[in-house]
Each structure stands twice: as C-alpha cells, then as structure tokens.
C-alpha cells in the first residue's frame, strides 16, 4: 500500500511530467523550396534562451540516419525575436534526397536537395500575373474595367475618352501604374530572352488553358506590352496612371468594382497624362519634376519586345521600335521623375530617380538598333547613378528608389567595351558591398531595409547579385545571394515562405490582403507578398487592424514584424511587379539547376565556352603544346589502345617544329581533333588586371593568321579547326570578341580540377602539384555533384619541362579506365560542342 506522502510525491511527479512540457525556445529555419546539389546550403538556428550547441546534424528523412555533421560556427548574437543566431552550413552535402536538421533540441522541417527543386517555379509565378489581368480576366473568366477611361492633365480637354483597358491591377487595389507595369513587362521579356528553356506553353494568349505555340511568359509580357501601347498612343502622348486612391472602398471583385470617380460606376476611370508637373485631383499631390523615369521604362520594354519579335512578327517589331524611340525622346525632352498621383490619402509611389530608367532605355535601344548615340547616352546615364541609393541605407520612402535594382548596368555591360563593362561590374559590386556591410552583422545575412515591399527589394537585390556573378564570374557573394533567396522561401524569423502556394506543402501565406481570398477563398498562387516591415512603420500606419489572433506573435519584435492576416496591407499584400521580378529570379535559378534544357547549354566565361552539355556523361580530353612534346608518342599510343579520341591545341611553333611532325601526323591519322593554340604563344592580358590587354587587335590577328598557315601545312583548314584555345589559357572579353569576328569560337578548360597544373616542377616551390594529387582532384570533382564531369573539358599538356620527372600523362591509362568504369564517354571538343 502506498503511503499518503509517497502517493502525493508520485502524483506531483506525474503531473509535472505530463502536459507541462517546457515551451520551445529554439528553431531552425530553412529554404522550404529546397537546395541545389551544387549550390550553397545554409540553415539558420535561433533561440530565445540557453546556450548555443557546438554541432548540428543532417538526417536522411527516410532512414533517420545522420548523413552530415558540422560545427555551428560563429554566433551572431540577437536578431529580431532571437537572443542568439547561428548559421548551419551544409554546402558539402550534395546528394539528392529529403532531409531534416537537428541542432540541440530544435528540428527543421523536411526539405529536399535536388536538381529539380525549382522546376516549374517560374511558370507558377505567372498564375498570379494572369489573375491580375484587367479587361478579360482568365481566372474569373469574366471582364472588368472595359470602359477605361477618360484623360486628366493632358493637352486635350479633361475627361476626353481614351481606350486604356487591359493591363494588370497593381495589387489588391485595382489601380494601374505604368511605372510598375513597364518594369514588370521588362522583367518578363528578359526572363524569356535569358532563360527560354524553363517556360512552358500551357495557356493561350487570353490566359485560358490551351497551347498557342508561344511560351506563357511571352503571352503574359504581351499583355503588358499591349496596355503600354495604349498608354503611349501618339509620339507626344504618354500616360502614367489609371485610376487613383478613390479605388479604396473595401473588398470586392474587380468584375464588381463599385468605386465612384465622379462620373458614375461603369463609366471608366481617370487616365493621368504624364505632364512632368505635380498632380493630384484631391487633397494630396505628388512631387513630379519630369517624365524621364516613366519614359525610360516604356523605351526599354518596347525595345526589348522589338528585339524578341523581330523574326516572328516583323511588323509588330517595327511598331515597338518606333514607340521605343518616341518614348525615349520624351524622356530626353523632360528629364525628371513622374510620380504616381494621390487623391484622398498621402500614400503614393515617391520615385526619386530617373537616370537608371534612361540608362536602361538607351542600352536597350542600342542593342536593338546598333546606333552609337544610344550607347554613349547610356554610358553617361550609368555614371549618374552608379549604385541604387537604397542599397546600404536604413530606410527609404515608398518606392523612392525604383526599380529596386538597375538592369541598365547589366544590359550596357553586355555590349560595351571592356573598360565600360568593368565599370558596370564595379557599380554592381559597390551596391552589393553596401548591403553586405549590414548583412554580415546578423545570422540571416539580412542587409535589406524593412520598408514597404521589402520582399520586392530582396528579390531585386538577389537578381543584382546574380547579374554581377554572370558578368564577372566572381562568386564571393554567393552565400549572400543565396541567403536573400532563402529568406523569401522560409529562412526568416517566422519560418514563412513569402510566396502564396510555393512550395505546395510549405508554410506559405494563407490569409493575404486580397478580395479574392477574403470573399471567396480563391488562391493567389505565385503571388509574392509585400514582406516584413519595421515595427515603427507598422505602428504608424492608418486603418490597419489585424483580423485574427497572430499565429506568429512569438516571432514579432519591436524591430520587425510580419503578419499572415487579411488586415495587414503593409506586409501581406501581394504585388504584381514584385511577382514579375520573382519570375525572372526563379527562371534564373531553374536555369542554373539544369531545369528544362538549361543543362544542355554550354557554360561560358568571359565569352569562351568552358563546359559542354552537363546532362550527358561525356568528357573532352584536351592537350596543349608549344615547345615540349615528350608525351606525344605515349599519349597517341594510349589513345589508340583505349579507342579514345582527344583534342590537341598546338601553337604554330609546334606545328613548324620538324621533330614534332611524326607525332602530329600520328594524332591526325587516328582521328583526333587538331586546332590552334595561337602562333607564338603570346600573353594576351595582364595576370592581375584581366581587362588590361598586352597586345593590339592587329597583333592578335596577325598571330592568328600565321597560326592557321601552319595548320594548313597538315591539310587542316580554319573550317575544320574553328575552336581556338588561347595561350596560357588566359584571355578576356576582347579576345573572345576578336576570335568570334575571325569566324572562330574561343574555348577554355573546365575549372574545378588541378589537371592544368601538370606542367609544374619541384623548383617552382608551392606552385608544384604532383601527379597523384592531380589525379585525385579529378576523381574528387567527379564525385562532388550529380553532374560530375559531364561536359567537362579536361586540359593537360602534351609535354612538360624536363625538370618535371613525375609526368601526369603516364596516368592517362588509369584515368581513362576509371572514368569509363563510371560510365563516361570520351569525345573531341568538336563532337561535344556541335
């Protein structure tokens, strides 16, 4: 029998251990969309009390076995609701699968690593764009705002009727702004131009299900173009806005819009002429100073559209070209900003910059026409705003610095001379460094200010990081770039993906500030919500009341807040232009993953192809030669014995050397590819300053012509040897351009192994790499990612200095056997790249 005292103790212990568990005090935030096998992979751990664990583990979600262990590393201190934050880096885990992370008592949600984690994501964003259509709305299968509109502030009498129907609603309100619509149109067009392989054709031009032979993203961009054409109906007419804040009369479907603009419902809405002067029909007015900010956006969208439609619809292309020129001229005539017009409330888009828009407009016109005046003007405009001003700032007014990244620097760099390109890269880097200065102080790597539409700024910043990386080949900001992308999909204090319905099984917005969801529970698939704001901004907003208990209350702070609530129009309202930018970003991520046909496209660096098709297990063995040929006979015999073809890039010096003639003839008869490695093995550009050329174009062409004379002695024409591998494997964009203009294609080796160090010898000190180390680096690279050595251009030397006794070409039989056992086929560069 249990005594009373013992019974009391037993009951006390039972009550203490059942139903009274300590509240959770630590969490792990991850990118719910997943991670690429070869990409940066970082989760963030945060807690509200206690010590920081020293290690973390990654578990296979199917077997619950540990597949990766790592140290937690640097402690970043407090951020938002957390007292301690650390980054959990598991980049080295490259095996595809489903996983979860444990760090101390905290466990993450299950996430995936895979090449297909972003597949279809860009097309998913187009769902929201179609849902935002004015005129015929394919989501509602009904039409709205068909009687828009009547003019205000123009050279014609006020209330003159004009056809302004179509386009996209801006957000939950049904206003339509040319500044956001033109920017969105440009992003959609650029996404198709840069990443066409990731987009499907599952909708017709009107947005309904079907196929029309045109990618859905191009159909959506066309919807924007058609409306912009209505807003620029004559070369001296440009309209900036449709409707105003009298729209704000509560939740309702666009097909049942009851907003009264003074001429009665159904009679259309006001269309604001871009006059270049302050406007506002009610209590409040904007601070417009010109037209260039909107004119530059029109010009860039029209010019890019003209380029894309040049082959398929030449007549339409000509029209867009004319409209681009006339819009751009209006910007020249009236420099300054055209802000959106308020009426009853003080809120409007306070755009304060315009030279970035004119830079992009002139760059796009130069790409379209080739006229040097546009290039010169674009360069001038680029120097007037080197860095988008919000980057590095703590705050900004609503849409004060818009667009949120300068696409003009990228477009100008693609066609400009090396010096100008280097300047554009430097401008991008300055902006990134300004953000990094703040981001490096916290565990989320967050350097974007929490102003309205902070998610839009984040998306744009990640795009700028991507464009910088594409132009420069510099990966030093890769983790910062990925951190911004991860933030959007759940690696944030709330553990919330900021895109409605993406991923399908993730924690995404359920109660966005939207009439469609509130009234009818319609999904807003693909919509990017505004995002977190400073607590000080939230507390001072007018007419904002939460409609339900805050599910994320424990993650709010005085510093920053986000609410998944109908009532929060500051953090949880999707926007059309932010979503269009996200479509570009998601297309870029899918492209990098090899989604669609992307993996089949050759990789390039500074204008040279550096890797072939990454979807097929093919390797191109490449040998270069200038003054040494000691490995020639051995290599030729090995290739013949293994039934393997390789590619040999030899200098004119080599081809003219009589002692080397037997080797050359042997390689040629065996069917190997023979090409040029220049004539005199010149150094083209400075080792430290790559853009600094050490030769003139005339010297380059003279040397190349001599090289092909030497090739011709072996009956090898330029047509048979159009691939050219530069001496020292060192070049820049100018060399790539000069090569192309001679009808040749510049190539270089694929980075990632030490094979190109097989020329080194012990007397070189730390630069010397022995053959076993070289071999193991190749094997390790093959195991590193799912692509392995697919499409790899593996460079070695045909001969080396006599002081190198450890000849790597002696490893050739072992290397071929090993790679064949792993399923690889050896091909020439001609077979790989054609």
Beta strands, then each sheet from edge to edge (+ up, - down):
strand 1: 26-29
strand 2: 42-47
strand 3: 55-60
strand 4: 66-71
strand 5: 84-89
strand 6: 97-103
strand 7: 106-107
strand 8: 111-113
strand 9: 135-137
strand 10: 142-144
strand 11: 150-152
strand 12: 176-177
strand 13: 239-242
strand 14: 270-273
strand 15: 533-534
strand 16: 560-561
strand 17: 603-605
strand 18: 608-611
strand 19: 618-625
strand 20: 647-650
strand 21: 673-676
strand 22: 723-725
strand 23: 745-747
strand 24: 792-797
strand 25: 825-827
sheet 1: 1+ 2- 5+
sheet 2: 4+ 3- 6+ 7-
sheet 3: 4+ 3- 6+ 8-
sheet 4: 9+ 10-
sheet 5: 11+ 14+ 13- 12+
sheet 6: 15+ 16-
sheet 7: 17+ 18-
sheet 8: 21+ 20+ 19+ 24+
sheet 9: 21+ 20+ 19+ 25+
sheet 10: 22+ 23+
end
